[in-house]
Amino acid sequence: MYSRLPFDRPQTIRSLGTRLFSRIKDDDARSLILSFLAEPGDL
């Protein structure tokens, strides 16, 4: 599964968006992801 969804790649994080929260329950980690998603960026 990890080879299909490389979470160390910004493109993966941006494409999944808040759907990552189905697996990430830690509020600090969620906050960090939301901050990352709020930044402008290229896919």
mmCIF file of the N, C-alpha and C atoms, coordinates in Angstrom:
data_MODEL
# 
_entry.id   MODEL 
# 
loop_
_atom_site.group_PDB 
_atom_site.id 
_atom_site.type_symbol 
_atom_site.label_atom_id 
_atom_site.label_alt_id 
_atom_site.label_comp_id 
_atom_site.label_asym_id 
_atom_site.label_entity_id 
_atom_site.label_seq_id 
_atom_site.pdbx_PDB_ins_code 
_atom_site.Cartn_x 
_atom_site.Cartn_y 
_atom_site.Cartn_z 
_atom_site.occupancy 
_atom_site.B_iso_or_equiv 
_atom_site.pdbx_formal_charge 
_atom_site.auth_seq_id 
_atom_site.auth_comp_id 
_atom_site.auth_asym_id 
_atom_site.auth_atom_id 
_atom_site.pdbx_PDB_model_num 
ATOM 1   N N  . MET A 1 1  ? 0.813  -1.188 0.000  1.00 0.00 ? 1  MET A N  1 
ATOM 2   C CA . MET A 1 1  ? 0.000  0.000  0.000  1.00 0.00 ? 1  MET A CA 1 
ATOM 3   C C  . MET A 1 1  ? 0.862  1.260  0.000  1.00 0.00 ? 1  MET A C  1 
ATOM 4   N N  . TYR A 1 2  ? 1.934  1.266  0.760  1.00 0.00 ? 2  TYR A N  1 
ATOM 5   C CA . TYR A 1 2  ? 2.744  2.469  0.846  1.00 0.00 ? 2  TYR A CA 1 
ATOM 6   C C  . TYR A 1 2  ? 3.406  2.818  -0.474 1.00 0.00 ? 2  TYR A C  1 
ATOM 7   N N  . SER A 1 3  ? 3.700  1.833  -1.303 1.00 0.00 ? 3  SER A N  1 
ATOM 8   C CA . SER A 1 3  ? 4.274  2.155  -2.599 1.00 0.00 ? 3  SER A CA 1 
ATOM 9   C C  . SER A 1 3  ? 3.243  2.833  -3.487 1.00 0.00 ? 3  SER A C  1 
ATOM 10  N N  . ARG A 1 4  ? 1.965  2.535  -3.282 1.00 0.00 ? 4  ARG A N  1 
ATOM 11  C CA . ARG A 1 4  ? 0.894  3.169  -4.048 1.00 0.00 ? 4  ARG A CA 1 
ATOM 12  C C  . ARG A 1 4  ? 0.600  4.576  -3.549 1.00 0.00 ? 4  ARG A C  1 
ATOM 13  N N  . LEU A 1 5  ? 0.784  4.818  -2.272 1.00 0.00 ? 5  LEU A N  1 
ATOM 14  C CA . LEU A 1 5  ? 0.489  6.117  -1.672 1.00 0.00 ? 5  LEU A CA 1 
ATOM 15  C C  . LEU A 1 5  ? 1.700  6.626  -0.896 1.00 0.00 ? 5  LEU A C  1 
ATOM 16  N N  . PRO A 1 6  ? 2.675  7.156  -1.599 1.00 0.00 ? 6  PRO A N  1 
ATOM 17  C CA . PRO A 1 6  ? 3.886  7.627  -0.918 1.00 0.00 ? 6  PRO A CA 1 
ATOM 18  C C  . PRO A 1 6  ? 3.625  8.939  -0.171 1.00 0.00 ? 6  PRO A C  1 
ATOM 19  N N  . PHE A 1 7  ? 3.384  8.834  1.111  1.00 0.00 ? 7  PHE A N  1 
ATOM 20  C CA . PHE A 1 7  ? 3.009  9.995  1.909  1.00 0.00 ? 7  PHE A CA 1 
ATOM 21  C C  . PHE A 1 7  ? 4.149  10.979 2.126  1.00 0.00 ? 7  PHE A C  1 
ATOM 22  N N  . ASP A 1 8  ? 5.331  10.644 1.681  1.00 0.00 ? 8  ASP A N  1 
ATOM 23  C CA . ASP A 1 8  ? 6.427  11.593 1.786  1.00 0.00 ? 8  ASP A CA 1 
ATOM 24  C C  . ASP A 1 8  ? 6.481  12.521 0.573  1.00 0.00 ? 8  ASP A C  1 
ATOM 25  N N  . ARG A 1 9  ? 5.536  12.367 -0.346 1.00 0.00 ? 9  ARG A N  1 
ATOM 26  C CA . ARG A 1 9  ? 5.483  13.222 -1.532 1.00 0.00 ? 9  ARG A CA 1 
ATOM 27  C C  . ARG A 1 9  ? 4.370  14.260 -1.375 1.00 0.00 ? 9  ARG A C  1 
ATOM 28  N N  . PRO A 1 10 ? 4.704  15.542 -1.541 1.00 0.00 ? 10 PRO A N  1 
ATOM 29  C CA . PRO A 1 10 ? 3.688  16.589 -1.396 1.00 0.00 ? 10 PRO A CA 1 
ATOM 30  C C  . PRO A 1 10 ? 2.487  16.391 -2.320 1.00 0.00 ? 10 PRO A C  1 
ATOM 31  N N  . GLN A 1 11 ? 2.723  15.852 -3.519 1.00 0.00 ? 11 GLN A N  1 
ATOM 32  C CA . GLN A 1 11 ? 1.623  15.644 -4.463 1.00 0.00 ? 11 GLN A CA 1 
ATOM 33  C C  . GLN A 1 11 ? 0.577  14.697 -3.889 1.00 0.00 ? 11 GLN A C  1 
ATOM 34  N N  . THR A 1 12 ? 1.020  13.687 -3.191 1.00 0.00 ? 12 THR A N  1 
ATOM 35  C CA . THR A 1 12 ? 0.091  12.720 -2.603 1.00 0.00 ? 12 THR A CA 1 
ATOM 36  C C  . THR A 1 12 ? -0.739 13.377 -1.514 1.00 0.00 ? 12 THR A C  1 
ATOM 37  N N  . ILE A 1 13 ? -0.083 14.151 -0.670 1.00 0.00 ? 13 ILE A N  1 
ATOM 38  C CA . ILE A 1 13 ? -0.794 14.825 0.422  1.00 0.00 ? 13 ILE A CA 1 
ATOM 39  C C  . ILE A 1 13 ? -1.839 15.776 -0.148 1.00 0.00 ? 13 ILE A C  1 
ATOM 40  N N  . ARG A 1 14 ? -1.455 16.550 -1.157 1.00 0.00 ? 14 ARG A N  1 
ATOM 41  C CA . ARG A 1 14 ? -2.395 17.502 -1.758 1.00 0.00 ? 14 ARG A CA 1 
ATOM 42  C C  . ARG A 1 14 ? -3.549 16.788 -2.456 1.00 0.00 ? 14 ARG A C  1 
ATOM 43  N N  . SER A 1 15 ? -3.278 15.696 -3.135 1.00 0.00 ? 15 SER A N  1 
ATOM 44  C CA . SER A 1 15 ? -4.351 15.013 -3.860 1.00 0.00 ? 15 SER A CA 1 
ATOM 45  C C  . SER A 1 15 ? -5.333 14.335 -2.903 1.00 0.00 ? 15 SER A C  1 
ATOM 46  N N  . LEU A 1 16 ? -4.852 13.855 -1.775 1.00 0.00 ? 16 LEU A N  1 
ATOM 47  C CA . LEU A 1 16 ? -5.738 13.203 -0.810 1.00 0.00 ? 16 LEU A CA 1 
ATOM 48  C C  . LEU A 1 16 ? -6.441 14.214 0.092  1.00 0.00 ? 16 LEU A C  1 
ATOM 49  N N  . GLY A 1 17 ? -5.769 15.307 0.381  1.00 0.00 ? 17 GLY A N  1 
ATOM 50  C CA . GLY A 1 17 ? -6.376 16.352 1.210  1.00 0.00 ? 17 GLY A CA 1 
ATOM 51  C C  . GLY A 1 17 ? -6.836 15.815 2.560  1.00 0.00 ? 17 GLY A C  1 
ATOM 52  N N  . THR A 1 18 ? -8.014 16.229 2.981  1.00 0.00 ? 18 THR A N  1 
ATOM 53  C CA . THR A 1 18 ? -8.508 15.849 4.307  1.00 0.00 ? 18 THR A CA 1 
ATOM 54  C C  . THR A 1 18 ? -8.939 14.387 4.371  1.00 0.00 ? 18 THR A C  1 
ATOM 55  N N  . ARG A 1 19 ? -8.950 13.691 3.257  1.00 0.00 ? 19 ARG A N  1 
ATOM 56  C CA . ARG A 1 19 ? -9.238 12.248 3.314  1.00 0.00 ? 19 ARG A CA 1 
ATOM 57  C C  . ARG A 1 19 ? -8.158 11.508 4.096  1.00 0.00 ? 19 ARG A C  1 
ATOM 58  N N  . LEU A 1 20 ? -7.001 12.138 4.267  1.00 0.00 ? 20 LEU A N  1 
ATOM 59  C CA . LEU A 1 20 ? -5.947 11.551 5.098  1.00 0.00 ? 20 LEU A CA 1 
ATOM 60  C C  . LEU A 1 20 ? -6.409 11.388 6.544  1.00 0.00 ? 20 LEU A C  1 
ATOM 61  N N  . PHE A 1 21 ? -7.355 12.217 6.961  1.00 0.00 ? 21 PHE A N  1 
ATOM 62  C CA . PHE A 1 21 ? -7.788 12.194 8.350  1.00 0.00 ? 21 PHE A CA 1 
ATOM 63  C C  . PHE A 1 21 ? -8.513 10.912 8.730  1.00 0.00 ? 21 PHE A C  1 
ATOM 64  N N  . SER A 1 22 ? -8.868 10.099 7.762  1.00 0.00 ? 22 SER A N  1 
ATOM 65  C CA . SER A 1 22 ? -9.458 8.801  8.099  1.00 0.00 ? 22 SER A CA 1 
ATOM 66  C C  . SER A 1 22 ? -8.416 7.905  8.757  1.00 0.00 ? 22 SER A C  1 
ATOM 67  N N  . ARG A 1 23 ? -7.152 8.204  8.528  1.00 0.00 ? 23 ARG A N  1 
ATOM 68  C CA . ARG A 1 23 ? -6.064 7.413  9.115  1.00 0.00 ? 23 ARG A CA 1 
ATOM 69  C C  . ARG A 1 23 ? -5.280 8.181  10.169 1.00 0.00 ? 23 ARG A C  1 
ATOM 70  N N  . ILE A 1 24 ? -5.330 9.493  10.115 1.00 0.00 ? 24 ILE A N  1 
ATOM 71  C CA . ILE A 1 24 ? -4.554 10.323 11.041 1.00 0.00 ? 24 ILE A CA 1 
ATOM 72  C C  . ILE A 1 24 ? -5.504 10.905 12.073 1.00 0.00 ? 24 ILE A C  1 
ATOM 73  N N  . LYS A 1 25 ? -5.341 10.499 13.317 1.00 0.00 ? 25 LYS A N  1 
ATOM 74  C CA . LYS A 1 25 ? -6.239 10.928 14.392 1.00 0.00 ? 25 LYS A CA 1 
ATOM 75  C C  . LYS A 1 25 ? -5.623 11.990 15.300 1.00 0.00 ? 25 LYS A C  1 
ATOM 76  N N  . ASP A 1 26 ? -4.312 12.144 15.255 1.00 0.00 ? 26 ASP A N  1 
ATOM 77  C CA . ASP A 1 26 ? -3.617 13.090 16.116 1.00 0.00 ? 26 ASP A CA 1 
ATOM 78  C C  . ASP A 1 26 ? -3.937 14.531 15.698 1.00 0.00 ? 26 ASP A C  1 
ATOM 79  N N  . ASP A 1 27 ? -4.436 15.336 16.625 1.00 0.00 ? 27 ASP A N  1 
ATOM 80  C CA . ASP A 1 27 ? -4.834 16.714 16.314 1.00 0.00 ? 27 ASP A CA 1 
ATOM 81  C C  . ASP A 1 27 ? -3.660 17.565 15.837 1.00 0.00 ? 27 ASP A C  1 
ATOM 82  N N  . ASP A 1 28 ? -2.479 17.372 16.400 1.00 0.00 ? 28 ASP A N  1 
ATOM 83  C CA . ASP A 1 28 ? -1.314 18.145 15.965 1.00 0.00 ? 28 ASP A CA 1 
ATOM 84  C C  . ASP A 1 28 ? -0.939 17.798 14.527 1.00 0.00 ? 28 ASP A C  1 
ATOM 85  N N  . ALA A 1 29 ? -0.989 16.532 14.181 1.00 0.00 ? 29 ALA A N  1 
ATOM 86  C CA . ALA A 1 29 ? -0.681 16.105 12.813 1.00 0.00 ? 29 ALA A CA 1 
ATOM 87  C C  . ALA A 1 29 ? -1.732 16.640 11.843 1.00 0.00 ? 29 ALA A C  1 
ATOM 88  N N  . ARG A 1 30 ? -2.985 16.619 12.255 1.00 0.00 ? 30 ARG A N  1 
ATOM 89  C CA . ARG A 1 30 ? -4.055 17.156 11.404 1.00 0.00 ? 30 ARG A CA 1 
ATOM 90  C C  . ARG A 1 30 ? -3.852 18.653 11.175 1.00 0.00 ? 30 ARG A C  1 
ATOM 91  N N  . SER A 1 31 ? -3.492 19.369 12.211 1.00 0.00 ? 31 SER A N  1 
ATOM 92  C CA . SER A 1 31 ? -3.252 20.801 12.099 1.00 0.00 ? 31 SER A CA 1 
ATOM 93  C C  . SER A 1 31 ? -2.104 21.085 11.132 1.00 0.00 ? 31 SER A C  1 
ATOM 94  N N  . LEU A 1 32 ? -1.055 20.305 11.217 1.00 0.00 ? 32 LEU A N  1 
ATOM 95  C CA . LEU A 1 32 ? 0.087  20.463 10.320 1.00 0.00 ? 32 LEU A CA 1 
ATOM 96  C C  . LEU A 1 32 ? -0.328 20.215 8.868  1.00 0.00 ? 32 LEU A C  1 
ATOM 97  N N  . ILE A 1 33 ? -1.126 19.200 8.639  1.00 0.00 ? 33 ILE A N  1 
ATOM 98  C CA . ILE A 1 33 ? -1.587 18.896 7.285  1.00 0.00 ? 33 ILE A CA 1 
ATOM 99  C C  . ILE A 1 33 ? -2.493 20.012 6.767  1.00 0.00 ? 33 ILE A C  1 
ATOM 100 N N  . LEU A 1 34 ? -3.392 20.502 7.605  1.00 0.00 ? 34 LEU A N  1 
ATOM 101 C CA . LEU A 1 34 ? -4.264 21.602 7.182  1.00 0.00 ? 34 LEU A CA 1 
ATOM 102 C C  . LEU A 1 34 ? -3.456 22.847 6.825  1.00 0.00 ? 34 LEU A C  1 
ATOM 103 N N  . SER A 1 35 ? -2.416 23.127 7.576  1.00 0.00 ? 35 SER A N  1 
ATOM 104 C CA . SER A 1 35 ? -1.546 24.269 7.272  1.00 0.00 ? 35 SER A CA 1 
ATOM 105 C C  . SER A 1 35 ? -0.853 24.065 5.930  1.00 0.00 ? 35 SER A C  1 
ATOM 106 N N  . PHE A 1 36 ? -0.375 22.855 5.691  1.00 0.00 ? 36 PHE A N  1 
ATOM 107 C CA . PHE A 1 36 ? 0.274  22.538 4.417  1.00 0.00 ? 36 PHE A CA 1 
ATOM 108 C C  . PHE A 1 36 ? -0.701 22.690 3.266  1.00 0.00 ? 36 PHE A C  1 
ATOM 109 N N  . LEU A 1 37 ? -1.920 22.204 3.440  1.00 0.00 ? 37 LEU A N  1 
ATOM 110 C CA . LEU A 1 37 ? -2.916 22.282 2.378  1.00 0.00 ? 37 LEU A CA 1 
ATOM 111 C C  . LEU A 1 37 ? -3.350 23.716 2.100  1.00 0.00 ? 37 LEU A C  1 
ATOM 112 N N  . ALA A 1 38 ? -3.270 24.588 3.091  1.00 0.00 ? 38 ALA A N  1 
ATOM 113 C CA . ALA A 1 38 ? -3.661 25.983 2.922  1.00 0.00 ? 38 ALA A CA 1 
ATOM 114 C C  . ALA A 1 38 ? -2.635 26.786 2.133  1.00 0.00 ? 38 ALA A C  1 
ATOM 115 N N  . GLU A 1 39 ? -1.405 26.292 2.071  1.00 0.00 ? 39 GLU A N  1 
ATOM 116 C CA . GLU A 1 39 ? -0.354 26.978 1.314  1.00 0.00 ? 39 GLU A CA 1 
ATOM 117 C C  . GLU A 1 39 ? -0.566 26.761 -0.176 1.00 0.00 ? 39 GLU A C  1 
ATOM 118 N N  . PRO A 1 40 ? -0.285 27.779 -0.976 1.00 0.00 ? 40 PRO A N  1 
ATOM 119 C CA . PRO A 1 40 ? -0.350 27.561 -2.415 1.00 0.00 ? 40 PRO A CA 1 
ATOM 120 C C  . PRO A 1 40 ? 0.760  26.611 -2.838 1.00 0.00 ? 40 PRO A C  1 
ATOM 121 N N  . GLY A 1 41 ? 0.472  25.779 -3.794 1.00 0.00 ? 41 GLY A N  1 
ATOM 122 C CA . GLY A 1 41 ? 1.475  24.834 -4.254 1.00 0.00 ? 41 GLY A CA 1 
ATOM 123 C C  . GLY A 1 41 ? 1.069  24.191 -5.565 1.00 0.00 ? 41 GLY A C  1 
ATOM 124 N N  . ASP A 1 42 ? 2.043  23.608 -6.200 1.00 0.00 ? 42 ASP A N  1 
ATOM 125 C CA . ASP A 1 42 ? 1.796  22.922 -7.472 1.00 0.00 ? 42 ASP A CA 1 
ATOM 126 C C  . ASP A 1 42 ? 1.675  21.446 -7.244 1.00 0.00 ? 42 ASP A C  1 
ATOM 127 N N  . LEU A 1 43 ? 0.856  20.795 -8.047 1.00 0.00 ? 43 LEU A N  1 
ATOM 128 C CA . LEU A 1 43 ? 0.746  19.336 -7.992 1.00 0.00 ? 43 LEU A CA 1 
ATOM 129 C C  . LEU A 1 43 ? 1.767  18.717 -8.846 1.00 0.00 ? 43 LEU A C  1 
# 
